[in-house]
Amino acid sequence: MYGSRGAVSLFATGGVAKASVAVAGAVLLLAGCSSSDGDGDGEKDESGAKVSQQPKDKDPFWVNPDGNAAEQVATYVKDGKKDDAELIRKIAEQPTGEWLTPENAEQEARGFTEAAAKADRDALLVVYNIPHRDCGQFSGGGAADGNAYRGFIDQVAKGIGDRATTVILEPDAVLHMVDGCTPDEFHEERYDLLRGAVEKFKSLKNTKVYLDAGNAGWGKTDDIAEPLKLAGVEQADGFSVNVSNFYKTADSTKYGKELSSKVGNKPFVIDTSRNGNGPYTEGDPAENWCNPPGRALGESPTTKTDDDLVDAYVWVKRPGESDGTCKGGPKAGQWWPEYALKLAKATK
C-alpha cells in the first residue's frame, strides 16, 4: 500500500488492502443462507463443500458461508481437488472481517449482522473509508470529504442496529498521520471524524469498536499514544494491532501492552490472519508487506487468549485476498487462490 516511498516505507503498516465484498443484493441474501445455526460445529454436506461455524465458546464471531474461501472450497470439491479443498478449508472455516463498501454500507452492514445473528454469532466488520485513505496507494480512495464520511458512518450504524457487532475502525488512519504519510492539513478533520465514528458506534446497544493502532514494526508507541487519544481511543472499547500485517503474535502483544499502558490501559485485538511465519525480510523493503512469499496462517481467531489485555485474536485481513498489484498479484482485495493455497500449505 505504500508503493515505493523511500525511508517512510521502512515503517509501512503492512498492506492494508480493502477486502472485496459481495454486492448489496447478494449480501441481503446472507440472512437466509444455509450456514450452521446455534452452537453446532456444522457437519459437511455429502459433497464435502459446506463450511461450518467454530464453536461459540471458542470464538463468537460469524463465519461467512458465502465468502471467497468458502466458494473456493466448493469449486475444488466440484473439480475433484479434495486435497486443495481441505487446505482452503483452513481459511474458509475461520471468521474473518467483512470490509464494508461505501456504496452499499447500510445494506451490507444489515446483511452481515443479520446473518451473524441468525447463526447466533457476532459480526466482525471493518470500516475503511476515511478521506485520503492509504495516501493514494494500492488501497487509496475513501470518502470524498468529511460530510460524506459522516454519512457513511451513519449508514453503517443504521445497518448494524442492535445486533452484536465488533467494528475495526479505520486501519492505518491514525498511523498515517504519525508517520508523515497523510499531510498535516488533513489531520484536524481526521481526528474529528474518528472521534465521531467512535461515538456513533458506542451509542449502539451491542457494538464494540476498536480503533486501529498500527503494528509492532512501525516505530515507537510514544509517537502514536497521544494521536490515538485525540482520535477517541479512550472512548472506544480498545484498539487493534497488526491489521493486514505479519508480525508474530508475541511481538504484537508486547507492542499492544506497551501502548495500552499509555492510553488508559485499554485492551486490544490482534490480527493473526497471516502472521504464522512472521514478517518477510527479503527483497525490496518498501514492499515487504505486499503479497510476501513464504507466509503462513497465524493463530485461529478466538477470544480465549489467556491474557486480560488481549480481547481476541481476529482475522481482520482475509487470507488469500491480494494486498495489491505486486509480486504478480491481482488488485487489492481480489481473491487469489494460488496465494491462499500457499498460505494454507505453509501452516503447521
C-alpha positions in Angstrom: 0.0 0.0 0.0 2.9 2.3 0.4 4.4 1.6 -3.0 8.0 2.9 -3.1 8.1 5.7 -0.6 11.7 5.6 0.4 12.6 5.8 4.1 9.0 6.2 5.2 8.3 2.7 3.7 10.5 1.1 6.3 7.7 1.8 8.8 4.9 0.6 6.5 2.0 -0.8 8.4 1.8 -3.8 6.1 -0.6 -3.8 3.2 -4.0 -2.8 4.4 -5.8 -3.8 1.3 -9.5 -3.4 1.3 -11.2 -6.8 1.1 -13.7 -7.4 -1.7 -17.3 -7.7 -0.6 -20.4 -9.0 -2.2 -22.7 -6.7 -4.0 -25.6 -5.4 -2.0 -28.1 -7.8 -3.4 -26.0 -10.8 -2.5 -25.4 -9.5 1.0 -29.1 -9.1 1.6 -29.5 -12.8 0.9 -27.0 -13.7 3.6 -29.6 -13.6 6.4 -31.3 -16.5 4.7 -28.1 -18.5 4.0 -27.7 -22.1 5.0 -24.9 -21.7 7.5 -24.9 -23.7 10.7 -27.1 -22.1 13.3 -26.6 -22.0 17.1 -23.5 -23.7 18.6 -23.3 -26.6 16.2 -19.9 -27.2 14.7 -21.6 -27.9 11.4 -21.2 -31.2 9.6 -20.0 -31.2 6.0 -22.7 -31.9 3.4 -22.4 -35.1 1.3 -20.2 -33.3 -1.3 -17.8 -32.1 1.4 -18.3 -28.5 0.2 -20.1 -26.9 3.2 -18.2 -24.9 5.7 -19.1 -24.6 9.4 -19.1 -22.3 12.3 -16.5 -22.6 15.0 -17.8 -23.5 18.5 -19.2 -20.3 20.0 -17.4 -20.8 23.3 -14.1 -20.7 21.5 -14.9 -17.9 19.1 -18.1 -15.9 19.0 -17.6 -14.4 15.5 -19.5 -15.4 12.4 -18.1 -17.5 9.6 -19.4 -16.3 6.2 -20.6 -19.4 4.3 -20.6 -17.5 1.1 -17.1 -15.9 1.4 -14.4 -16.2 -1.3 -12.6 -19.1 0.6 -15.9 -21.0 1.0 -16.7 -20.6 -2.7 -13.2 -21.9 -3.5 -13.7 -24.9 -1.3 -16.9 -25.7 -3.2 -15.1 -25.2 -6.6 -12.3 -27.5 -5.6 -14.7 -30.2 -4.4 -16.7 -30.0 -7.6 -13.4 -30.3 -9.6 -12.3 -33.3 -7.6 -9.4 -31.5 -6.0 -10.1 -32.7 -2.5 -6.7 -32.0 -1.1 -6.8 -28.4 -2.2 -10.3 -28.1 -0.8 -9.2 -29.3 2.6 -6.3 -26.8 2.5 -8.6 -23.8 1.7 -11.0 -25.1 4.4 -8.4 -23.9 6.9 -9.3 -20.4 5.8 -13.0 -20.9 4.9 -14.0 -22.2 8.4 -12.5 -19.3 10.3 -14.4 -16.0 10.9 -12.8 -13.1 9.0 -13.6 -9.4 8.8 -16.2 -8.1 6.4 -14.9 -4.9 4.8 -17.8 -2.6 4.0 -18.1 -0.7 0.8 -19.3 2.9 0.9 -21.7 2.4 -2.0 -23.8 -0.2 -0.1 -22.7 0.4 3.5 -26.1 0.2 5.2 -27.3 -2.9 3.2 -24.1 -4.7 3.8 -23.9 -3.9 7.5 -27.5 -5.1 7.9 -27.0 -8.2 5.8 -23.8 -9.4 7.6 -25.2 -8.6 11.1 -28.5 -10.3 10.4 -26.7 -13.4 9.0 -24.5 -13.5 12.1 -27.4 -13.1 14.4 -29.3 -15.9 12.7 -26.2 -18.1 13.3 -26.1 -16.9 17.0 -22.8 -15.2 16.4 -21.3 -11.7 16.4 -20.5 -9.9 13.2 -16.9 -8.6 12.6 -17.0 -5.5 10.4 -14.1 -3.4 9.1 -14.8 0.3 8.5 -12.2 1.6 6.0 -13.4 4.7 4.2 -11.6 7.7 5.8 -10.9 10.6 3.3 -7.4 10.4 1.8 -7.2 6.8 2.7 -3.9 4.9 2.2 -2.2 8.1 0.8 -3.4 7.2 -2.7 -1.5 3.9 -2.9 -3.0 0.4 -3.7 -5.9 0.9 -1.4 -6.3 4.6 -2.0 -9.7 6.3 -2.0 -12.1 6.8 0.8 -15.0 9.3 1.3 -14.9 12.4 -0.8 -15.0 14.7 2.3 -15.9 14.9 5.9 -19.6 15.1 5.4 -19.6 12.1 3.1 -17.7 10.2 5.7 -20.2 11.1 8.5 -23.0 10.0 6.2 -21.2 6.7 5.6 -20.8 6.1 9.4 -24.5 6.9 9.9 -25.4 4.3 7.3 -23.2 1.6 8.8 -24.6 2.3 12.3 -28.2 2.1 10.9 -27.4 -1.2 9.2 -25.9 -2.6 12.4 -28.8 -1.6 14.7 -28.9 -3.5 18.0 -27.2 -6.7 16.7 -24.0 -7.9 18.3 -21.1 -6.5 16.3 -17.4 -5.7 16.6 -16.0 -2.9 14.4 -12.4 -2.5 13.5 -12.2 1.2 12.8 -10.0 2.7 10.0 -6.8 0.6 9.6 -3.8 3.0 9.3 -5.8 6.2 9.7 -4.0 7.3 12.9 -0.7 5.8 12.0 -0.6 7.6 8.7 -0.9 10.9 10.5 2.0 10.0 12.7 4.4 8.7 10.1 4.0 11.6 7.8 2.1 9.8 5.1 -1.1 11.9 5.5 -0.4 15.7 5.0 -0.8 17.9 8.1 -3.6 19.8 6.5 -5.9 16.8 6.9 -5.1 15.9 10.5 -7.6 18.1 12.4 -10.6 16.9 10.3 -9.4 13.3 10.5 -9.2 13.3 14.3 -12.7 14.8 14.4 -14.1 12.2 12.0 -12.6 9.3 14.0 -13.9 10.6 17.3 -17.3 11.0 15.8 -17.2 7.4 14.4 -16.2 6.0 17.8 -19.0 8.0 19.5 -21.6 6.8 16.9 -20.7 3.1 17.2 -20.5 3.3 21.0 -24.1 4.7 21.0 -25.3 1.4 19.6 -26.6 -1.2 22.1 -24.4 -4.2 21.3 -21.5 -2.8 19.3 -17.8 -2.8 20.3 -15.3 -0.6 18.4 -11.5 -1.0 18.2 -9.5 1.9 16.8 -6.6 0.8 14.7 -3.1 1.5 16.2 -0.6 0.2 13.7 1.8 -2.6 14.3 4.9 -3.8 16.2 7.3 -2.8 13.4 6.4 0.7 12.5 8.0 2.8 15.3 7.7 3.9 19.0 4.5 3.7 21.0 5.2 7.1 22.4 4.7 8.6 19.0 1.2 7.2 18.5 -0.3 7.2 22.0 -1.4 10.9 22.1 -2.7 10.8 18.5 -4.8 7.7 19.5 -6.2 9.7 22.3 -7.1 12.6 20.0 -8.8 10.1 17.8 -11.0 8.8 20.6 -9.4 5.6 21.8 -10.2 6.2 25.4 -13.9 6.2 24.5 -13.6 3.1 22.3 -13.5 -0.5 23.6 -9.9 -0.6 22.7 -7.5 -0.7 19.7 -6.4 -3.1 17.0 -2.8 -4.0 16.0 -1.2 -5.9 13.1 -4.1 -5.4 10.7 -3.1 -7.0 7.4 0.5 -7.4 8.7 2.7 -10.3 9.6 4.3 -9.6 13.0 4.3 -12.5 15.3 1.7 -12.6 18.0 4.3 -12.3 20.8 5.7 -9.2 19.2 2.2 -7.7 18.7 1.2 -8.5 22.3 4.4 -6.7 23.5 3.6 -3.7 21.4 0.0 -3.7 22.4 0.7 -3.9 26.1 3.3 -1.1 25.9 0.8 1.1 24.0 -2.1 0.2 26.3 -0.2 1.5 29.3 -0.1 4.9 27.6 -3.8 5.1 26.6 -5.6 4.2 29.8 -4.8 0.5 29.9 -7.2 -0.2 27.1 -7.4 -3.8 25.8 -6.7 -4.7 22.2 -7.2 -7.2 19.5 -4.5 -8.7 17.3 -4.9 -9.6 13.6 -3.3 -13.1 13.4 -4.5 -13.9 9.9 -1.2 -14.3 8.2 1.5 -14.0 10.9 2.4 -17.7 11.2 5.9 -17.2 9.8 6.4 -13.6 10.9 7.3 -10.7 8.5 9.1 -11.1 5.2 12.6 -9.7 5.3 13.9 -10.3 1.8 13.5 -8.3 -1.4 12.6 -4.6 -1.6 12.0 -3.4 2.0 9.5 -0.9 0.6 7.2 -3.8 -0.5 7.8 -6.5 2.1 4.2 -6.0 3.3 2.7 -6.7 -0.2 1.9 -10.3 -1.0 5.1 -11.6 0.6 6.0 -15.2 -0.3 6.5 -17.9 2.3 4.0 -16.6 4.8 1.5 -18.8 6.8 -1.8 -18.5 8.6 -1.5 -17.5 12.2 -3.4 -18.5 15.4 -7.0 -19.2 14.8 -9.4 -16.5 15.8 -10.5 -16.8 19.4 -11.5 -14.8 22.5 -9.6 -17.3 24.7 -6.2 -15.5 24.6 -5.2 -16.2 28.3 -4.3 -12.5 28.5 -6.6 -9.9 30.2 -5.4 -7.2 27.9 -5.8 -9.1 24.6 -9.6 -9.3 24.0 -9.2 -11.5 20.9 -7.1 -12.9 18.1 -9.0 -12.0 15.0 -8.6 -12.4 11.2 -9.2 -8.9 10.1 -7.4 -9.3 6.8 -9.0 -12.1 4.8 -6.2 -14.6 3.9 -6.0 -15.3 0.2 -7.1 -11.8 -0.9 -4.4 -9.7 -2.6 -2.6 -6.8 -1.0 -2.2 -5.1 -4.4 -0.7 -5.4 -7.8 2.8 -6.5 -6.7 4.7 -9.8 -6.9 2.2 -11.0 -9.6 -0.9 -10.3 -7.5 -4.3 -9.0 -8.7 -5.7 -5.7 -7.5 -6.0 -5.1 -3.8 -8.8 -7.1 -2.2 -9.2 -9.6 -5.0 -9.3 -13.3 -4.2 -6.1 -15.0 -5.3 -6.5 -18.8 -4.9 -2.8 -19.6 -5.6 -1.7 -17.4 -2.8 -4.3 -18.8 -0.5 -3.1 -22.3 -1.1 0.5 -21.3 -0.4 -0.6 -19.8 3.0 -2.5 -22.9 3.9 0.2 -25.3 2.8 2.8 -23.4 4.9 0.7 -23.5 8.0 1.7 -26.1 10.6 
